């Protein structure tokens, strides 16, 4: 531990954590709303569902591909410079998407949006928060920062649905582009102290990468994160459309009637918000549990729980009430994997190069996102339903539950001098 770290404020709610939460909240509010635009864009251009699905899938893949590069950029050049570049690319991609009129153009511009999310999302922000947090607060700090993404997931779809009622989708994208730039005003307050050990600081990026990539535990964490991306991205992109087109009408005497929800379209946006609300609780619970129990066991249980919830939903007649039950259940487990996975990487390999190491693991997550979103659109166009792609999501969840079990959850044994 450096002398600087020893004299830093050891409180939980540091300025770095608070600013990081705002950045993640705004970025995720925008990203989580993309599923709401699925039907409006399809109706305007008359495209098959797979076209905009591919755009969202490309966005997710670019996000994953860009994460380790933004992580390395942040560690070498500076966290704030990486965030500024990410916000600019995010905003530019949204503006260009708003002016596009072809499927290819939108799909191409989503590369910029994906890189923008990489620069303002978990890969960079969690690493800064992790370095700024004292060891005893790190698990909960990562959970709080992750939960702020869930808060954005609550706000984003609701705001998008509201704005789409009074303006075209292109204007909504412009408003989103301005919003992500405004968060840059908070960056002067985001400066993380160095809490890495002397051995970690002296270690080069190439050395730790060589060690990690040869470590079976790291590769199992990498492979296991695939299903998380598959499930989350598929639900974010397609669940609102699935609910909008479901055959069961809204029961005015049921829960939705009590909440003032009158249409399946409104229920679709509300379901994503319920997932986000439940995940705030679930993510904070994961942060609390991650400090006390083995992270790999918690991750295995979360993936198993997701598959159980998804199996129940697909085997049960789809009603407004079953949508809300599933949304809450899945939401509780939604991003709970993120503080545990990032914390597991930091626990084993240290915080010095956490952004790069977690960024590489996160690329697996985003490969899963690409497959889940795009496969959902393709199989929907082929069969007119999401049933097949839903069962694939259940299967990969079971796989991830099993693959985490052999992970060796022990800090890397570094020599005293490197």
Secondary structure, 3 states (H helix, E strand, C coil): CCHHHHCCCCCCCCHHHHHHHHHHHHHHHHHHCHHHHHHHHHHHHCCCHHHHHHHHHHHHHHHHHHHHHHHHHHHHCCHHHHHHHHHHHHHHHHHHHHCCCCHHHHHHHHHHHHHHHHHHCHHHHHHHHHHHCCCCCHHHHHHHHHHHHHHHHHHHHHHHHHHHCCCCHHHHHHHHHHHHHHHHHHHHHCCCCCCCCHHHHHCCHHHHHHHHHCCHHHHHHHHHHHHHHHHHHHHHHHHHHHHHCCCCCCCCCCHHHHHCCCCHHHHHHHHHHHHHHHHHHHHHHHHHHHCCCCHHHHHHHHHHHHHHHHHHHHHCCCCHHHHHHHHHHHHHHCCHHHHHHHHHHHHHHCCCCHHHHHHHHHHHHHHHHHHHHHHHHHHHHHHCCCHHHHHHHHHHHHHHHHHCCCCCCCCCCCCCCC
